[in-house]
């Protein structure tokens, strides 16, 4: 789902009041800006309107995780998919599913959550007409080719594989076996939607209504979003605080400074420049924990320079020119680990993580790096420009370090340079408009803890987060085969074969696995990050 740091905005339509306030965040209110029982947390404007099927980056995802609950929920400690609104999900063939809902769930406007709430939401998300970024997640449901064809106009308005049987039951028919399908249903794209979303879409976008433990009270783009506890929330995971004020920062160093000064309660991404100070600054109020996040360099395969014969040698050479250990040791202070595959250690060996799968292509070998880049025809245009968003200071630091490593390997101090883009929103918009001409930052935060999620959304042909438009029939075929496999161990093995295709083509350069890091004020207790590196907001207590 999510382009991290998915991440993890631009012209978000969820605007209650527009403000010209500069994004310094913070404000001057003491104790974190503290209304009693309400905590304040660093944040960034979402890239897109907060429609569940249109949010595929971290900042918007944080909000959706607070205001929505779906069929499944991922355990905040283990990441395991557990039933939430689903009472049961039955199948006899891993292709046809009957989903029964628990009784008693409503949206925060009082409307009952029914099977139709899911069916209507999924049909909306899948429709080509609605141009939703997460439409691809509905691609396994029968009829997707009619409502979202690869070419031409859609010829149907609804997915033929979705049927509401009664208020609490609906059926899902897939176009092939997908044994892990139920475990994907905690992802926000599969959330239910109230009828107000369809009858007053513009009004809903101004103030989204969900079925989660929080409701949106107000949003001023570029300044802050205020979420309040929904007292009538029917779930067991009720908010333990009065609400969360998400404050917009364009510089996480400023957010950290505000935390230390008492003007902010929670920073959920400690900037690299502060890692050397954070333990003395915060003591046991600093969190550093493994997370399902990997940082990579992606490439624009829609640019012929990166899609020609021999270009895989250039990419592999660039990978071997990067001294991952030196960068993670000196810049990231043990909050990053050099990557040796394209997934995350959080998955574990049984879940698909395979340490060393990248092989020598991820080993620092400057001599071999230079040789491969020369054999591949050299750097396109003679210079490598790595594009990144500059509103997080850590990105500039590591991009500069990567370029220095590449320059040293090639014996040319101008071979690689950083190419900053002002904000995350602008950065993501340029990527979405296919304006990249060279490698670009492509952090990935898992949507659900399956190896499939680290591979298919990013590298499958025309997948939702395949920003570079890489395409390989062998990879696609192995992913299809793995998804159809009912034996978990065999499915994981087949996914790893697909990952081998990514490696052999160096579809993206894996850099490092990222821990979740956070710091919080003395007002807070019971603070934790889930395996997705997102604060478990509903469990935080405010003194």
N, C-alpha and C positions, 0 to 999 in steps of 0.2 A: 504494500500500500504506500508506504510513505517514504518520500525522498527526505532523508533526514537532514536536519540542521540548516524526512522526507521527512534523515529530517528530519514527513515538517511536512508577508503576502502582498499581493498587488491590489487590483481594484475589487476588493471584497464588497459584495452587495449587501452584507449584513450591517447596514449603517443606520443606527438610530439617530445619531447626531454627528455631523461632520465637524471636525475641529482643525484649526490651523496650527495647533500646538505642535512644536517640534518633538520628535521621539527621543527625548532624553530619559523618559520614564521617571519613576520614583516619586516626585513631588516632595513636599517638605513635612508631611504629617508624620509625627513620631510613632515609634513602635510599629513600623510597617504600614503606616497609614491607617491605623487600626480602628475601624468600627468594631465594637465588641463581638468577639466570636468569629470575625472575618479575617482571613489571612490574605496577604498580597504576595504575588509571585511574578517573576519575570516572564516575558512572553514576546511574541512577534505577531504582527497582523497576518491573518491567513491569506493565502494566495487567491483563493476562490470563495464564492458564496458557500455557506456552511450546509450545503446539501450533502447528506451522507454519501451519495454516490458520486459526488463531485469534489471530494476532499481527499487528496492523496499525498499530503505533506504533514509534517509533525505539528505545526502550530495550530492548524485547524483541527487536526486529529485530537489534540488535547481537549478541546472544547467538546467535540462530539463524544468523547469518552466520558464526559461529565454529564451531558444532557440526554444521552441515549443509553438504552439497554436493548440487547438483541436476543436472539435465540440462545446463544452461548455467551459465556463470559470467561476470560482467561484469568486463572488464579493469579493474584498479584505477587505471590511468592514463587510458584513453580511454573507459571505460564500454561498450565494444563487447561484444555478447553472443558468447561463444565456447563451443564444446562442452566440457563437463566430464565428466559420466558418459555423455553421449550420444556414441556413436561416429558416428552419422549420423541425420538426421531428413529423411525423404524425403516428397515430395508431388508430385502431378502436377496438382492442381487447387486448392490452397490451402484445401482443406476436409477432405481425408482424408490423415492422416499416418501413416507407419510409422516408429517410433522404435526404433533398435538401440542397446543399451547396450555400453559397454566392459566387458571382462572383468576380474576381479580386485578388484572393489570390495566392501568389507564395512562393516558398522556397527562401532562401537567395542566391541560385545559379541561380535564374531566372526561374527555372522550375515551371510550373503551378501546383497548388494543385487541384487535381481532385478526383472524387469518387474512381478511381483506386488507388490513393495514400493511401486512407484509407483501401480499401479492401485488397490490397497487404500487407500493414503493419499488419493488423489484422490476416491474414492468416499466416504470418511469426511468429507473436507472439504466435499463438495457436499451432504451429507445435511441436510435440514431438522431432523431429529431431533437432530443433534449441535450445532446452533446455532452454527456457526463464523462468525466475523466476515468471513473471506475467502472464504466460499462462493461469492460472486458471481464470483470469478475462474474458476470452472468453468462459468459460465453458457453458454459457447459450445459445450460438449460435448453431443452428442445425449443426450437423456433427462434433462437437467437439470430440465425442467418437471415431470417425474414424481418426482424425488427431492427437489426443492426448489420446490414450487408456490408461486405468489404468495398463494393462499388455500387453505384446507383442509389436509388431511393428505397426506403423501407416499404415493404408490401404488407406488413401486419402491424397492428398497434400493441398486441399482447403476445407474450411468450406462450406458445402452445403447451409447453411443459409445466405451466403453473395453473393450479386449479384450487379455488377455495371451496371446500366441501361443506363446512359450516363455520360458525363463529370461531371455533377453537381448532379447526383442522384444515390443513391444506396439503396438497401433494405436489411433489417436484419430480419431473421426469427429465433425466439428463440425456444428452446425445451420445454418451459413452460411459462406461463404468468410471467412477471416481470415488474410491474407497474412503478418502480423507475428506470428502465434501462436508460432512457434519462439523468437522473441526475448524473449517474456515468460517463458520457462521457467526463467530464472535466479532468479525471484522465489521467496522462501522458501515461499510457499503450495504450490508444486509439488514440494516436497522429498519424498523417499521416507521411509517409516517401517518400522521393524522389527516383527516379529510381537509382541514384548513390549508394544508400544504398545496392541495389541488384546487380548492375553491377560491382561495385568496393567496396565490403564490407570492405576489409582491409583498403582501403584508406579512406572510410567514418569513420571508427572507429578512425583513426588517427586525423581526423578533422571533427566532426559531422556537418551535415548541417540540419537546421530546418527551421521553418516558423515563429519564434517568434521575438520579438523586439531586440534580441541580437544575435550575431554570435560569435563562438569561434575563437579567434585569435591565441592563443598558449596555450600549457599545458606542464608543467614540473612536473612530478609526484613527490610528496614529497615537492614541493616548491610552485607553484602557477598555476592558470589558469587565463588567460586574456580574458575577453569578451568585445567586442566592440559594440557600438550601430549600428544597421542595419538601415542606413538612408532611405532605400527604403521600409521599413516595411509597409505593407498596412493596419494594424489594427489601431483602434482608441487609443489604449493604448501604444503609442510610448514611447520610453525611454526618460526621461527628463534629462539624463546625458550622458556623452560621452562613458561610459562603466563601467565595474566592474572588479576589479582584486581580485580574490578569493585567499587568502593566507593560506597555509596549516599550521595548528598548531596541535601539539600532546598534548598540555596542554593549556586549555583555560585561566588559570591564566596568562600565558605568553602573550596570546592575549590581555587580559585586561590591563596588564602592558604596552603593546605597544600602546594601545588606549590612556591611560593616558599620555604617553610620546610623543604622536603626530606622532607615526609611523604607525598608523592604523586608519581608519575612522569609522569602524563599527564592533561591537561584538554582535552577535545575540544570545548569551547564556551566560549571566553574571554568572561567577562561584559562587558557594555557599559561598566560603570563602570571597568574596568581597561584598556580599549583605549588610553587615553592614556598608560599606563605600560608596556604589555606589551613594547615594543621595548627600552626601557632595562632592564627586568627580565630579559628572556630573550634578547635579541639574536637570533641566527640559530636559536634554539630556539623561535621563534614562527612559526606557519604561517598564512597567509591566502591562500586559493585559491578560485577559483570552484567552485560546487557546484550541483547540480540541486535547489535549494530556493527556494520562493516563500512569502512571508507574505501572508495575506489576512485580511479580515474576512468571516466567513460569517454567514448570517441564518437564523432559525428559520421556515421557510415553513409549518410546521405550526401556527404562530400566525397567525391571520387578519389581524392588524395588518400583517404583512409580506407578505401574499399577496392583497392587494386591489388594485383598479384605482388606478393612480397611485403605488403604492409604489415602482415602479422609478424614478420621478422623485426620490423621497426618497433612495434608495440612490445614484443618480447624483450628486445634490447633495452627499451626504456624501463621496463620492469626491473631488469637486472642492473640498471644504472642507479637504482634508488636504494640507499642505505637505510632500510626500514628500522633496524635496531638502533642506530645512532640517533635517528630522528625521534623515535618513541622514547628513548632514554633521556635525551637532552631537553626536548620540548614538552613532552607529555607526562613526565614524572610518574611512570607506572600506571597511567590511566589508559594506555593503549598497548596492544601487543601486536608485533609484526604478523601480518596475515600470511597463511600458507595454503589457503583455499578461498572459496567465494561464499562461504556461509558464516557460521559463528560457533564458537565453542559452547555457547549456551545450549545448542541442540544436543550435545553429547554424541558419542560415537553411534549409539543406537538410533539417534534421530537424524543422522546424516553428516555430522561434522567429520571430516577426514583430514587430520593434521598431515601436512606435507603433500597434499594432492597437487599443489602447484609445482612441486619439484624444483629443479634448478632455475626455472624461470622466475622464481621469487627470491633467489639467492643473490646477494650483492656480488657482482662480478664485473667490474668496470671494463676490463679488457674484452671480455666476451660481449658485453653490451655494445661497445663501440663497433666491434666486428659485425654484429647482427644488424645494427642500424645502417652501416655502410652497405652490407649485402642487400638490404631491403630498399635501397635507393636513397637513403638519407632522410633527414627531416623534411616533411612537406613544406615548401616555401623557404626552407633553410633555417627556420626558427620555430621553436615550440612555444605556444602561448597557452598556459593553463588558466582557464577561466574559473572564477570563484566569486561568491558573494562576500563583500568587504564589511558587512555589518556585524560580523563575528571576527574579532581580532585574531583568534586562534587560526583561522583559515589562512590569513596572510602569512603567519609564522611558518606553518608547515609547507605551504606552497613554495615560499621562498627557499626553504630547506630542501625540498624535493628538486627544485630547479638547480640549486647549488650542487647537489649530488650528481645530477645529470650533466651539468656543465663541467664538473671535475672529471667525470668519466670520459667525456668527449674532448676535453682539453680546449674548451671554447666557452668563455665566461658570458657569452651572449646567445648561446644555443637555446636556452630555456629562460623564459620570463613569466612572471605572474601577470594575469589580466583581470584586475578587480572590477566587479560590477557593484554598484552602490548598495543595493538592498537585496535581500533574499527574494522578494517579490519580483523585482526586475530580472534577477538572475533566472528564476524559474520561468518567467514569461519568455525570455530570449531562448531558453532551451525548448519550450513548447512551440515556439515559432521556427524552430530549426535554424537558428542563426549562429550556431557554434561552428567554428572553422578548425578547432583543435580540441585537445582533451579538456574535460571539465570535471569539476568536483561532483561526485555522485554518491554521497552517503546514503545508506539504506538502513532503515529501522524496520524490523520484521513486523508484519501485521498479525501473524500467528506463528507459533513455534513449529513450523514444518520446513524441511529442506525445500519442498516445492515452492515456498514463498520467497526463498532467496534466489531462485533460478527462473521460474516461469514468468513472473511479472516483469523481470528485468531483461530477459534474453530471448523469450519466445517471440516469434514473428508477430509484429503489430500489438504486442502486449501493452498493458496500461502504462507501465513505467519503463518501457523500452525506449528511453529518450534518444538514444543514438541510432535507432532503427537498424540494429544488427539483425541479421536473418540467416539461419542455417537449417536446412531441412533435416539433417541428421540429429541435431539438437531437438528440434520440434518433435520428431518421431519418437525419440527416447523419452521425452517428457510425457507424450500421449501414452506411451507404453507403461510408464511408471504410474501414472494416474489411474490406469485401468487395473493395476495389480492389486489384488485383495490381500496378499501376504505382505505385511509391513516391511519385513526384512528385504524381500525381493524388490519392493517398490523403492526403498532407500538405495539399494545397490544400483538400480537402473537410473535413478536420479544422479548418482555419483558418476555413472557413465556419461550422462548428459553434461555434467560439470566438466568431465574430461574434454569434451568438445569445446567448451568455453576456454579451457586452458590451452588447448592446441592451437586455437585461433587468437588467444589473448584478446577475447572480446572486450574485456575491461581489465584494468590493472588493479589487483587487490593490494591495498596498502596496509591497513591495520584494523584489528578488532577494537572496538571502543567500549570502555566501561561507562556506566552511568555515573555522573558525579553531581553532587548537589551540596548546598550549604544552606543553613536555616537559622532563624533568630531564636533568642531565648524564649520568645512567646509561644513557640511551637513545641509539640511533642508528638511521639508516634509517627515520625516522618520516615517514609521509605520510598524507594523507587521500585517499580515493577520490572520484570525482565525486558520490557520495551524501553526502559530508561525514562519512564514518565512517572512523576510523583503520584502516589496513591492518595489523591486529594481528599477523597471522602473519608479516609481514616485519620487524617491529621486533626489533632486537637489544639485549640488555641486557649491560652491562659489569659 
